[in-house]
Amino acid sequence: MADGQRVPNNDHPRASIAVLGFVAAAFLSLPAAAGPRPYGYTQGFDSLSNGSLELESWFSAATRKSAPGAWDWWLGPVAGITDRFEAGLFAIFQQSPQSASAGGLSLGSLRAQASYQLADKAAWPVDVRLRLEYGQPVAVGESASVWVLGIVSRSFGPLDLTLNVGSWLGFPSGQVDKYLDHAFGASYDVGGGLRLGAEMFGGMKFAKNGTRLGYSAGPSLAYGRGRLWVSGSFAFDAIGQAPDHRGRIVLGLDL
């Protein structure tokens, strides 16, 4: 195009569609790649390779019949420090019934994550990864938190089985909230970068007035191709006091 030549306004939509189509075609033409998160809630074993950088977006929502729904959005970079060790930092935006009445979406906290694979994949009878997270409150009413998680996984060809067991500690108003978290996912690689599965997840809260538990279960779906991957789950109340419906969509883009 010559300098100074302008594209007519009615061509802008077609130009935008052409650009988007070119980008989509570029992604789809790349070889299929398994996303590092085969589930929406259950943490998988795989981590980023040394020197790689990824932008991740997590969107979660939950509804209860007895209360307004709530959702949160995590956004941040994750880096492969070595082939076994990765670290990330997320900004957590949220909308709870309280924040909705005060104006909607707000930045609630920042969360630092680090995880380490104890051995290369398939070197042991089961693959083991440890994950540590720390949440730093930003908004009024939020509290600091620490999460320690163990991830145990085993693959049988295209079939993946993964178990998470962890402890979550919250520190609101000088007290300590204690939780024991569990998650189990099973998925099958059907080819072309697509993985179908199901998961069950939830936990127990230990309080002075007794232990409360809530677990959700439902289908999961994951797809990875080239530099882009996405995974998601939609779950229903299965045991205890879990939300009636819960859902999460996670996207990752290799930078």
C-alpha angles and dihedrals in degrees: 000000000000119000112272095018112132128206112234114254094244089061094057096085092049091048091050092049090049092052092048090048091051092050092048092048090050091054094045093048092060119093117273114266130191111240115239089234111058091176138042097231108009110083113233129219101239119094137184120282125248112292097008123130128201136183112218131192122192120189118185132176136180134187134195128188091225097049142029117275124258135203140183137198125209119197129174151104127282121198133197105229092179132348088274104031126066134169135192143180123210135190109215117211117186146179116205126166087265096050092043091059090047096052110298127257118041139169104253106175149333120245127201118200134191129175136179133196110221092210141000116283113282092007090112130039086257128021115241129198129174122210130193126188135182124193120205114198119233105168125063111266095029121113137207117264140189125203126190117186137181118206120199119183140171130185125206102189106290092354118094125193118186132178127191125195121175150145126238123197125191125189110204120165097344096310133101124238112202125202135175111208130200134180134172126187134182122186141166128215105229093181137259092069093299123128125185123197151124136241143193121206143161140103152224127264117210114212138159091256093053143283121305123196137186132176132182130198136189149120126306134202131193133182131180130178127163111319096344130076136168134188133180146171136198116199141182133212106276108163134012124336102340119142115276091243132011130180139175135184119192123190128187130190121191108226 
